[in-house]
């Protein structure tokens, strides 16, 4: 017996089992987390059925069923398992004060899923659930009753949404451009005053163009006002399930559905429309509703800027350490230091970024190049450049280590062959060794991207904001605005999850944002992996 | 009265299947008090003052507005900024909310024109401001917040006095309650609650709410070590939702269906009051506070037009509606008029 155990241990089968278990546990954990996020996040887009409950006191409750639980300590002889209660999303926040409500099932007399109820997604106050009483145009009556009202309302909402797009375009692009020019001229004027130049012709020219721009602005604003008035032209009188009325301008409606009357395919269609609108729209209501496009954009752009900064820096450092430096005590100490740097908490990097980049470098840049904008800081406050550079510092050890590994895997014969053929050291390095080490470098980049995308703490100190007024990339020269603050998916999760007042209603948004963050990481990694595989194919002979 | 369980079960099965099986054993229909809050609170209409003036645009307002300060006011500032930008599409507003203590340095350095704070400026901060400019920063109250004490939705406790809240949260018990409120039995509950432990949730020490609660309820006493300090107001509410014995404090705007708000009385034996708009403005609810914006205004000089218009917007009908939407209480009209006159 003992010999058999000895033989078993000696064969190494046990070890294989250990390894297998470790892998299985990792896969299980990762897929478990992903599954949790997906279950909670993906359901958000589905048009849920609306249930109308009639209670024993005659009142009614209309909403989406969100959960059920056993009331603790409610077991009686009649209910050996305990009584239950259900949680409904009742919406109508402006009428009820809360979006959710618990109802004891024993108080429910009847429950129904009427096909005529509508779910309205509003630009303010969250969803409305109820029925239509009347559609009006100003004081005029257009349609009354739930059925006629619905028929009249649907095209009006499409029309209002088209108008909204026009308003957004006018506000963001047209007026945005005028404002941008006005701001630049104003800064030029201030700069002239600061420099003590009082060339009257130049000032007069600038002021004339400023006035022309302001006139143009005024014209655009007038158009904007007429558009906005047209948005509020039609209104709809809604009634909630107990008969309380609410008048709502059609311009405040994002969309309206009759979820109980929808077929499966219609629901699937709505699902993808909802998903796309979250991906593509701007946030509303202090980020708790609407889309997360600026956050996705900010995250990706920050990671890209970081990659551009971290790769040359890390690769050069690794080349020096591996190819040029004399291997000895100092290099060993530096290697240990680099490895330790990877273990420094990210908030420490954040504090460093704030102190060094934002205050020292940014503050100096401001006094040297942007004195006309002071005291409002340009670079002397957090921005996408400083955040990206801070993250580049945070991830540079990963790139150095991976590049060194890649370099050490380049066969010695390659170097010697190259040198023997008459190439100088730098030539053989650029033409022979670098291409062979590229897959290793890209592995480093993949790890760096994965780490950087998930970091939030250093960003909070160096440039992430809850709501950024403009994207850091637009059509104004120099196109990439390094000084602008930006939004980030990780911070969005923190903000919506911990700071939003209506945490119950915002919870799905947290999961959706998490899901999209994970998807962004996967996409960024996949593209880096694709590039690496392409490289590998190209330099197959390299033993990397 | 015997219910009609089968019908309920069937309809709900169609709706989502949550009731499946359970609804079939629905028997007696009883009237039992439910955890949902009184609907009357919601009625935003009751807070709306017909005397609020609608905001009217003025010409010549443009530029950048920076706001740095409180995280409690972060949402409110964002909502105000969204609304203000509808009136003036040429105004750019940047909002940073990392805590009340970040507001004074930003105002002193001039990096922000608005400094939202959930507490008063401390004397030290005010002195620094005065040393730089020669006058004090101007305090502008913008909304009323009632700090609510939350318990789990199943907790039947009817009312707590300030002494009892102090005895639950504090180890020093400066308000003089005789016993430590360690179990819910000490607060007068019986049955399964008799020996249920009181589990405490609070904010982290960087928060203005932490300081306000410590000053007002604990009379500057010390928190118990077992208070679970949370990174945000919403997480206090989440904690109490999940923990049946939980009790925590947070702004009234953070109320959800998973928690109950306890009425409070100023001293033991007195009437308890809910943190409603009426009770907060009448002063009967003991934990009401103002939320402020600090601005830099030289005496005798008008405010910069952009700042002035932003404050006017905050005091307008639109601005105060946003306060209600974010879950806080609007200012009394008298105060608004007084403030507008001073501006």
Interface residues (C-beta under 8 A of the other chain):
Chain A: X48 X49 X51 X56 X57 X65 X67 X68 X71 X72 X73 X78 X79 X81 X84 X85 X86 X87 X93 X94 X95 X96 X97 X98 X99 X100 X101 X102 X103 X104 X105 X106 X107 X108 X109 X110 X111 X112 X113 X124 X125 X171 X175 X178 X179 X182 X183 X217 X221 X224 X228 X284 X285 X286 X287 X375 X376 X377 X380 X381 X460 X465 X466 X467 X468 X469 X470 X485 X495 X497 X498 X499 X500 X501 X502 X503 X504 X506
Chain B: X1 X3 X4 X7 X8 X11 X12 X14 X15 X16 X18 X19 X22 X23 X25 X26 X27 X28 X29 X30 X31 X32 X34 X35 X36 X37 X39 X41 X42 X43 X44 X62 X63 X64 X66 X71 X74 X75 X78 X79 X81 X82 X85 X86 X89 X90 X92 X93 X94 X95 X96 X97 X98 X109 X110 X111 X153 X154 X191 X192 X230 X231 X232 X233 X234 X235 X237 X238 X244 X251 X253 X254 X255 X256 X257 X258 X325 X326 X327
